[in-house]
Amino acid sequence: MSAFICTDRHIATIALTYASLVPGVNAQALADELKAINIDSVNYRYAHHGNPEPVTPCHLGDAVPDLTPPDLVALCNCLDYQSCERPDYDGTLLENIRARFAQDVRHGIKSPVWSI
C-alpha cells in the first residue's frame, strides 16, 4: 500500500460540506483533525516525522460547488485510504462523515473523483 497527504482543498471541502449539514460542527477543527490523522498515517508508512500545519482557513464558498454527493463520498474514501496506515487507526470519524454524505446518494451512482 502507499499513502499520500491529501490537499488542504480536499480536506477542507469534506469538513466545510459536513459542517454545513450538521449543526454545531466546527469546520476548521474538523479539517485540522482530518489532516493530522492523514499526516500521521503517511509518517507511519514512510517513517517521516513531520508535524501537520493547520489546514489553510477556508470559507464555505471555497468548497468545490459542483461536487455531487457521490463525489463527496469518493473524497471521503480517498482520505480514509490515505489515513489508514497506522495499526491503531480508527476510521469512525470518516465513516460518520461518509454516512452523512451517502444519505444523499441515489442507488448505483458512482463518482470518478478520487482527490482534488
N, C-alpha and C positions, 0 to 999 in steps of 0.2 A: 504494500500500500504506500501511497505517497500523500502528502498533505501540503497545502499552501495557505497563506494568510489571505483571507478574503478582504476585498477593498472596503474602505470606510463607507463608500456609497452603498455597497451590497448590504453591509450590516445595518447601516442607518435606515435603509429602505425597509428592512424587516422590522426594526424597532419602531420607527415612526408609524408605519402602517398598523402594527399591532396596537400601539398606544392610541391610535385614532379609533380603534374598535373596542378597546377595553378601558373603561374609565379608571382613573387612578394610577395608570402605569406611567412612570417617568421614562420617556423615550431615551433620553441621554444616558441615564443609569443603566437601562436595559442594553443599549448599544455597547456601552463600555464593558458590561459583564460578558456579553456575547463575544466581543473582541478578545478579552482576556482569556476566555476559555479556548478560543481558536488559536491564539498565540501559545498558550500552554501546551496545546496538542502538537503544534509544529515544533516547539522547543523540545518536547519529549521525543518526538520522532527523529529529529536531526541533531539532538544533543546541543542545541543552542541555548544560550542563557540570556536572551533579550527580555526586556520588560515592555509591556504594552503601553503605548501612549493612548490617552483617551481618544475616542472617536471624534473626529472633527465635528464640532457642533453643526447640526443641520436643522433646517426648518422643514415643516411638513411639505412645503412646496418643493423642496429639494428631492423628495422621493420621486421615483420614476412613475409618472402619471398613467402611462399606458400599460402597466403591468396588470395582468388578469389574476384572479385567484389561483389558477393553476401555476402561473409564473411565480407567485409568492410562495406557494408550496415547494416549487422546484428550488427557489433560493434557499429555503429552509433545509431542504435535502442536501444541497451543496454544503452549506455551513455546517450541518451535522456531520457530514462525511469528512470535512476538513478538521473537525474538532474532536474526533473520537479516538485519537491515538493513545491517550493515557489509559492505563488499565483501570483507573478509578473514575473514568468518565461516566457522568450521569446525564443522559440526554433528555431528562424530564422537561427542562425549560423549553428546549426547542420542540419537543413533542407537543407541549401545550400550545405553543405559538402555531405550529403547523396544523394542529387540530382545529384551531380557530379559523385559519385561512381555508382549510379544507371544507368547512361548513358551507362555503360559497361556491364550491366546485360541483359542477354537474357531472354525473357518472360518465366515465370514459374519456373525459377531456384531459389531454396531456399537454405539457409545455416543452418547447425546445430550449428554454432558458436554463442555464446552469449557474452562471455568475454574471455580475455586472460590475 
